[in-house]
Amino acid sequence: MTSKLSNAQIAWRAAQDIEDGAYVNLGIGFPEMVAKFQPPGKQAIFHTENGVLNFGEAPAAGEEDWDLINAGKKAITLRPGAAFFHHADSFGMVRGGHLDVAILGTYEVAENGDLANWSTGPKGVPAVGGAMDLVHGAKRVAVITDHVTKDGRPKLVKRCALPLTGVGCVTRVYTSLAVLDIENERFVLREKLPTMSVEELQAVTGAELVLPDQIGDLVAPEL
């Protein structure tokens, strides 16, 4: 396969589409990286399920305050105007439609927008967690992911085989090879690596790609 974007570069690309002042929840793990790449002149207001709004970057090593953590148990800092609240109030914000964007990782995403980002397998997590609320509470749901699994199987598929996190909830997917929108239950190709042909991309995608007249180049800085 042609060279691909790193996780940091995928996170950078996703960050470019977050509007200034947007209320954003980032999934545990890889999606948390998106917070590092806010575009100049834009600043999202980050929300975490355990009850903090408007937290900032991770503290320097040795300067952590372990009373201040996100949902992934990672140390955070606070921005001016940050707020703390009960876990139940945090989920009230999610379920009440007060988040503009949720950015999550995935095992599979289907062309109809279904998302499977948890598993009960040998290395699975014990439950779906707050992602089930996020995918149906946020106004927009985006996914960041490698385009294929470690053994080369497509993560973008016609239908998910794993337990679903949400039904018909994803609208945009940022991968190591492409940016795609989900429209009318189809993957619409918006950007791809300039070094990769459409045919090569289709070969590692588990559902048919819709090709608009204009397809941009997926380019990210060295990070």
DRENVEX-69967 format. One line per field, with one value per residue (C-alpha): residue number from 1; residue in one letter; x, y, z. Coordinates in Angstrom, 3 decimals. Example, Ala and Ser with C-alpha at 12.3 -4.5 7.8 and 13.67 -1.06 7.14 Angstrom:
BEGIN
pamar <- (1;2)
vexlo <- (A;S)
X <- (12.300;13.670)
Y <- (-4.500;-1.060)
Z <- (7.800;7.140)
//
This chain:
BEGIN
pamar <- (1;2;3;4;5;6;7;8;9;10;11;12;13;14;15;16;17;18;19;20;21;22;23;24;25;26;27;28;29;30;31;32;33;34;35;36;37;38;39;40;41;42;43;44;45;46;47;48;49;50;51;52;53;54;55;56;57;58;59;60;61;62;63;64;65;66;67;68;69;70;71;72;73;74;75;76;77;78;79;80;81;82;83;84;85;86;87;88;89;90;91;92;93;94;95;96;97;98;99;100;101;102;103;104;105;106;107;108;109;110;111;112;113;114;115;116;117;118;119;120;121;122;123;124;125;126;127;128;129;130;131;132;133;134;135;136;137;138;139;140;141;142;143;144;145;146;147;148;149;150;151;152;153;154;155;156;157;158;159;160;161;162;163;164;165;166;167;168;169;170;171;172;173;174;175;176;177;178;179;180;181;182;183;184;185;186;187;188;189;190;191;192;193;194;195;196;197;198;199;200;201;202;203;204;205;206;207;208;209;210;211;212;213;214;215;216;217;218;219;220;221;222;223)
vexlo <- (M;T;S;K;L;S;N;A;Q;I;A;W;R;A;A;Q;D;I;E;D;G;A;Y;V;N;L;G;I;G;F;P;E;M;V;A;K;F;Q;P;P;G;K;Q;A;I;F;H;T;E;N;G;V;L;N;F;G;E;A;P;A;A;G;E;E;D;W;D;L;I;N;A;G;K;K;A;I;T;L;R;P;G;A;A;F;F;H;H;A;D;S;F;G;M;V;R;G;G;H;L;D;V;A;I;L;G;T;Y;E;V;A;E;N;G;D;L;A;N;W;S;T;G;P;K;G;V;P;A;V;G;G;A;M;D;L;V;H;G;A;K;R;V;A;V;I;T;D;H;V;T;K;D;G;R;P;K;L;V;K;R;C;A;L;P;L;T;G;V;G;C;V;T;R;V;Y;T;S;L;A;V;L;D;I;E;N;E;R;F;V;L;R;E;K;L;P;T;M;S;V;E;E;L;Q;A;V;T;G;A;E;L;V;L;P;D;Q;I;G;D;L;V;A;P;E;L)
X <- (0.000;1.089;2.360;-0.373;-1.038;0.075;-2.434;-1.247;-1.836;-5.334;-6.110;-4.713;-6.967;-10.064;-9.210;-9.254;-13.017;-13.958;-15.569;-14.419;-16.385;-17.809;-18.630;-16.708;-16.352;-13.351;-13.463;-11.051;-7.670;-6.699;-9.425;-8.051;-5.128;-7.402;-7.213;-3.512;-4.169;-6.582;-6.196;-4.833;-7.618;-9.992;-10.622;-13.096;-14.696;-13.929;-16.338;-15.622;-18.228;-16.886;-17.896;-15.511;-16.174;-13.485;-10.405;-7.057;-3.934;-2.248;0.101;3.845;5.237;5.552;3.003;-0.141;-2.954;-4.620;-7.849;-8.123;-8.613;-10.691;-12.866;-9.795;-8.147;-5.515;-4.398;-5.802;-5.422;-8.213;-8.973;-10.476;-14.164;-13.853;-16.677;-17.120;-20.427;-21.999;-21.590;-25.374;-25.382;-22.604;-24.741;-27.689;-25.626;-24.905;-28.453;-29.927;-28.203;-25.791;-22.656;-21.820;-19.361;-18.299;-15.125;-14.681;-12.503;-13.902;-13.483;-15.951;-18.109;-20.738;-21.808;-25.208;-23.532;-23.680;-20.791;-19.139;-16.436;-16.589;-16.201;-16.866;-13.982;-10.811;-9.393;-12.742;-14.011;-16.698;-19.439;-20.247;-19.897;-20.781;-20.217;-23.787;-25.062;-22.556;-23.394;-27.058;-26.713;-24.060;-25.203;-22.386;-20.479;-17.117;-14.802;-11.003;-9.363;-6.778;-8.346;-7.700;-7.091;-3.617;-4.109;-5.278;-9.067;-11.277;-12.700;-15.101;-17.685;-21.144;-22.544;-20.932;-20.309;-19.485;-21.952;-23.248;-22.564;-25.097;-27.305;-26.971;-25.059;-21.740;-21.557;-17.807;-14.837;-11.175;-8.819;-5.132;-5.903;-8.972;-11.731;-15.241;-18.757;-21.684;-24.587;-27.682;-26.156;-23.046;-19.379;-18.701;-14.985;-13.955;-10.153;-7.545;-3.782;-2.388;-0.037;-2.939;-5.302;-9.033;-8.707;-6.131;-8.357;-11.405;-9.423;-8.973;-12.509;-15.281;-18.063;-18.415;-17.084;-19.166;-16.917;-17.941;-16.620;-14.088;-11.861;-9.321;-5.829;-5.450;-2.328;-1.136;2.022;4.828;4.042)
Y <- (0.000;3.564;5.590;6.809;9.589;9.087;9.245;12.772;13.850;12.330;14.193;17.408;17.085;16.512;19.547;21.837;21.374;22.336;25.759;28.451;28.266;24.813;22.574;19.369;15.968;13.851;10.087;8.308;7.448;8.462;11.161;13.066;14.013;16.343;18.909;19.495;20.828;23.727;25.979;29.515;31.886;29.075;27.550;24.805;24.422;20.857;18.774;15.562;13.118;13.076;16.705;19.394;22.038;24.164;22.206;22.873;21.043;18.313;19.652;19.243;16.038;16.359;19.211;17.079;17.706;14.300;15.833;17.260;14.460;13.734;10.690;8.753;9.426;11.679;14.865;18.131;21.858;24.419;27.421;30.666;30.124;26.345;24.675;21.500;19.674;16.371;13.359;13.307;16.960;16.185;13.517;15.902;18.195;15.295;13.973;17.456;18.208;20.809;19.427;20.574;17.800;14.387;12.883;9.173;6.255;3.082;-0.588;-0.356;2.285;1.354;3.235;3.900;5.732;2.898;2.933;0.033;1.308;-1.199;-4.955;-7.768;-9.830;-10.990;-7.455;-5.695;-3.160;-4.222;-1.971;0.609;3.494;7.112;6.768;5.506;8.797;10.922;9.573;10.443;13.598;15.532;17.559;16.149;12.884;12.368;9.369;9.254;5.938;4.044;3.018;-0.679;-2.973;-4.135;-7.218;-5.198;-5.657;-2.661;-0.674;1.103;-1.523;-2.064;-3.255;-3.534;-7.031;-5.909;-4.650;-1.204;1.931;3.902;3.612;6.006;8.520;9.192;11.957;12.260;9.880;10.938;8.060;7.529;7.550;9.705;12.004;10.774;12.027;9.699;10.880;8.928;5.842;5.924;6.844;10.005;10.593;14.190;13.934;11.244;10.980;12.476;9.478;7.015;6.277;5.946;2.310;1.635;3.296;1.330;-1.905;-1.331;-0.032;-2.508;-0.553;1.239;4.817;7.593;9.881;13.547;15.814;17.388;15.261;17.184;16.165;14.930;16.730;17.211;18.780;16.679;16.230)
Z <- (0.000;-0.630;2.328;4.640;7.147;10.728;13.573;14.348;10.752;10.723;13.964;12.459;9.413;11.536;13.690;10.655;10.262;13.829;13.898;16.287;19.540;18.819;21.781;21.143;22.777;21.825;22.267;24.593;23.098;19.569;19.160;22.185;19.922;17.922;20.746;19.992;16.512;16.835;13.748;14.323;15.316;16.274;19.674;20.444;23.876;24.914;26.983;28.869;30.135;33.681;34.137;32.840;30.195;28.527;29.544;27.903;26.843;28.821;31.517;31.293;32.749;36.507;36.687;36.633;39.100;39.261;40.503;36.965;34.444;31.360;30.725;29.612;33.008;31.406;33.148;31.787;32.371;32.601;30.413;31.757;32.394;32.786;34.711;36.765;37.121;38.073;35.806;35.309;34.239;31.763;30.131;30.255;28.001;25.654;25.493;25.310;22.011;23.379;21.721;18.204;17.376;18.664;17.201;17.857;16.862;15.333;14.550;11.660;10.033;7.455;4.347;5.950;8.858;11.401;13.871;15.734;18.073;20.905;21.078;23.516;22.117;23.953;24.103;24.157;26.651;29.146;27.725;25.067;27.548;26.826;23.078;22.667;24.065;22.152;18.716;19.076;21.170;19.220;16.224;14.083;14.485;12.806;12.914;12.747;11.936;9.975;6.669;7.284;10.244;11.239;9.089;6.100;6.274;5.402;8.308;5.952;5.098;3.631;6.968;10.399;11.744;15.297;17.946;16.996;18.984;16.969;13.891;10.956;13.063;11.280;8.689;7.978;8.173;8.294;7.525;6.878;3.137;2.551;3.779;3.053;3.708;4.271;2.135;1.099;2.754;0.557;1.041;-0.965;-1.566;-0.785;-0.485;-1.048;-0.851;-4.066;-4.403;-4.462;-7.340;-6.894;-7.929;-5.212;-2.608;-3.733;-3.391;0.363;0.973;1.764;0.059;-3.261;-3.344;-4.856;-6.913;-7.209;-9.969;-7.618;-5.355;-3.296;-2.265;1.319;2.500;6.085;7.528;8.945;12.642)
//
